[in-house]
Amino acid sequence: MSAQREVWITGVGIVSALGEGLDQHWDKLMAGGPPPYDDKTFAPYITFPVVPLNLDTQIPKKGDQRQMEAWQRIGVYAAGLALTDAGIARNTEILDRADMIIAAGGGERDVAVDAAILTDVRRVEKRDAFVNERLMSDLRPTLFLAQLPNLLAGNISLVHGVVGSSRTFMGEEASGVDALRVAHARVAAGQSDITLVGGAYNGTRWDLVLLFRLGTPLLEAPFRPVWDRGPQGALALAAMGAFVVIESREHAEKRGARPVARLVSVQSSRNLRKPGESESTLRAEFEALAGSVKKDRAVIISGASGAEPATSEEKTVVAETGLPVRATATYIGNGMEAQFFANIALGCQAVRKGTLFPPSGSGDTGTAPAGGIAQALVTSVGHWRGEGLALIERID
């Protein structure tokens, strides 16, 4: 078997409640101010809306903007930032063979139609027939197309010209981990030279607030850090998009690209979430990477969601490592499919800057190593299923 190729991250694009791009995110995290949450729009529930975006800069055609739902606009925008950061935006020679792997959920509901049907259905006897008739007549035909998860990949291809192979993964936080795991494996094995990989999510919608509230506690005032939301836990839904460009070292050096960080490994696991299973699964992932970790120069960027028991179990495992820990969902909320990529992006910045932002909550521990940060271990313990861990490191 041929040797595995070294995999570099050469471009990062991120938008969230904290801002646009890594510099805005890092400046606000380092300032240590209050998290930019919204406790009014979906009261009593707290959400994290994405900052206003000048869509024209990444999606120049108004027609393209109109036919996309909000989560697609967020994703296409973040993808454009990553391509620009990697220096390949509008480079057709590279984009013609650049691959793409997307983590995405379903499309957005037409909340006004849903509300009208739910109001009227109470007054009829044959409810099944009534609902079918109203859905056929009230929903716009394009809604069904817009709900396709792989339409995000299609829009990125149309707007940015990424026209190599394309894959779309579904499955909330775990889909983001697997998307990066597969992208990394393909580049390392020589099956792809360069890949755009990422996800987008818009959790600031009434239909999703209702959907999650039916089965999961959502965060209500007063605001609390992700680690300290009580024995029942609580999610704070968010809107965000995050993408990275990864490529083989040889490909990056040939085109003169400057690396952001090295992507060493991506671990992905599943379990039934019986008591203690997340602990044992995540602990095994840390053990699998132990030989590659420089313990005096490494930190943990945690993707803890706030949901229980997953958050408490992750807190136990990361504390065992003795490494400094910072959880990002306190500041950007939970963006499901996009969450892992957002944390990869922030992990890259921690490695690049060599320092850590101030702690918030009982699970944020330690300080940046005296010699600077050389590595970041990025976790993803999904609110419902899926455990993941990635190791990224600085390239000197």
Secondary structure, 3 states (H helix, E strand, C coil): CCCCCCEEEEEEEEEECCEEHHHHHHHHHHHCCCCCCECCCCCCECEECCCCCCHHHCCCCHHHHHHCCHHHHHHHHHHHHHHHHHCCCCCHHHHCCCEEEEECCCCCCCHHHHHHHHHHHHHCCCHHHHHHHHHHHHCCHHHHHHCCCCHHHHHHHHHHCCCCCEEEECCHHHHHHHHHHHHHHHHHCCCCCEEEEEEEEECCCHHHHHHHHCCCCECECCCCCCCCCCCCECECEEEEEEEEEEEEHHHHHHCCCCCCEEEEEEEEECCCCCCCHHHHHHHHHHHHHHHHCCCCCEEEEECCCCECCHHHHHHHHHHHHCCCEEECHHHHCECHHHHHHHHHHHHHHHHHHCCCCCCCCCCCECCCCCCCCCEEEEEEECCCCCEEEEEEECCC
